[in-house]
Amino acid sequence: MSVTRLKRKNRKDRAKAARRRTSLKVQNFKPVAKAVDIEKIKEEFKAKK
């Protein structure tokens, strides 16, 4: 009986670790910075005024 319990505990621990790993990956994710033309954006703001 104890064997099945250990298997279950092992599965649970692995699942918990997998959830933690994925959450840390999501927290550390940085979106890819695309080439942004800052001067063009400044001109657009001036045009709106």
LUMVOZA-788394 format. One record per residue: residue in one letter; z, y, x of N, C-alpha, C in turn. Coordinates in nm, 2 decimals, padded with zeros to 4 digits. Layout:
// LUMVOZA-788394
a,Z,Y,X,Z,Y,X,Z,Y,X
...
END
This chain:
// LUMVOZA-788394
m,00.00,-00.12,00.08,00.00,00.00,00.00,00.00,00.13,00.09
s,00.07,00.12,00.20,00.08,00.24,00.28,-00.06,00.27,00.34
v,-00.14,00.17,00.36,-00.28,00.19,00.42,-00.36,00.28,00.34
t,-00.36,00.26,00.20,-00.44,00.34,00.11,-00.39,00.48,00.11
r,-00.26,00.50,00.12,-00.21,00.63,00.12,-00.25,00.71,00.25
l,-00.25,00.64,00.36,-00.29,00.70,00.49,-00.44,00.74,00.48
k,-00.52,00.66,00.42,-00.66,00.69,00.41,-00.68,00.82,00.33
r,-00.60,00.82,00.22,-00.61,00.94,00.13,-00.57,01.06,00.20
k,-00.46,01.05,00.27,-00.40,01.17,00.35,-00.51,01.21,00.45
n,-00.57,01.12,00.52,-00.67,01.15,00.62,-00.79,01.23,00.56
r,-00.83,01.18,00.44,-00.94,01.25,00.37,-00.90,01.39,00.33
k,-00.78,01.40,00.28,-00.73,01.53,00.24,-00.72,01.63,00.36
d,-00.67,01.58,00.47,-00.65,01.66,00.59,-00.79,01.71,00.64
r,-00.89,01.62,00.64,-01.02,01.65,00.68,-01.08,01.76,00.59
a,-01.06,01.74,00.46,-01.12,01.83,00.36,-01.06,01.97,00.38
k,-00.92,01.97,00.41,-00.86,02.10,00.43,-00.91,02.17,00.55
a,-00.93,02.09,00.66,-00.98,02.15,00.78,-01.12,02.20,00.76
a,-01.20,02.13,00.69,-01.34,02.17,00.66,-01.34,02.30,00.58
r,-01.26,02.31,00.48,-01.25,02.44,00.41,-01.21,02.55,00.50
r,-01.11,02.53,00.58,-01.06,02.63,00.68,-01.18,02.68,00.77
r,-01.25,02.58,00.83,-01.36,02.61,00.92,-01.46,02.69,00.85
t,-01.50,02.65,00.73,-01.61,02.73,00.66,-01.56,02.87,00.62
s,-01.43,02.88,00.58,-01.38,03.02,00.55,-01.38,03.11,00.67
l,-01.34,03.05,00.79,-01.34,03.13,00.91,-01.49,03.17,00.95
k,-01.58,03.08,00.93,-01.72,03.11,00.96,-01.77,03.23,00.87
v,-01.73,03.22,00.74,-01.77,03.33,00.65,-01.70,03.46,00.69
q,-01.58,03.46,00.73,-01.51,03.58,00.77,-01.57,03.64,00.90
n,-01.62,03.56,00.99,-01.67,03.61,01.11,-01.82,03.64,01.10
f,-01.88,03.62,00.99,-02.03,03.64,00.98,-02.06,03.78,00.98
k,-02.16,03.82,01.07,-02.21,03.96,01.07,-02.35,03.96,01.02
p,-02.39,04.04,00.93,-02.53,04.04,00.89,-02.62,04.09,01.00
v,-02.74,04.05,01.00,-02.83,04.08,01.11,-02.87,04.23,01.10
a,-02.85,04.31,01.20,-02.88,04.45,01.20,-03.03,04.47,01.22
k,-03.09,04.52,01.12,-03.24,04.54,01.13,-03.26,04.68,01.19
a,-03.38,04.70,01.24,-03.42,04.83,01.30,-03.42,04.94,01.19
v,-03.33,05.03,01.21,-03.31,05.14,01.11,-03.35,05.27,01.17
d,-03.44,05.35,01.11,-03.48,05.48,01.16,-03.38,05.58,01.11
i,-03.29,05.63,01.19,-03.18,05.72,01.15,-03.24,05.86,01.12
e,-03.33,05.90,01.20,-03.39,06.03,01.17,-03.46,06.04,01.04
k,-03.53,05.93,01.00,-03.60,05.93,00.87,-03.49,05.94,00.76
i,-03.38,05.87,00.77,-03.28,05.88,00.67,-03.22,06.02,00.66
k,-03.20,06.08,00.77,-03.15,06.22,00.77,-03.24,06.31,00.70
e,-03.37,06.30,00.72,-03.47,06.38,00.66,-03.47,06.36,00.51
e,-03.45,06.23,00.46,-03.44,06.20,00.32,-03.33,06.27,00.25
f,-03.21,06.28,00.32,-03.10,06.35,00.27,-03.12,06.50,00.26
k,-03.19,06.55,00.36,-03.22,06.70,00.36,-03.32,06.73,00.24
a,-03.41,06.64,00.22,-03.51,06.66,00.11,-03.44,06.65,-00.03
k,-03.33,06.57,-00.04,-03.26,06.57,-00.17,-03.19,06.70,-00.20
k,-03.14,06.76,-00.10,-03.07,06.89,-00.12,-03.17,07.00,-00.16
END
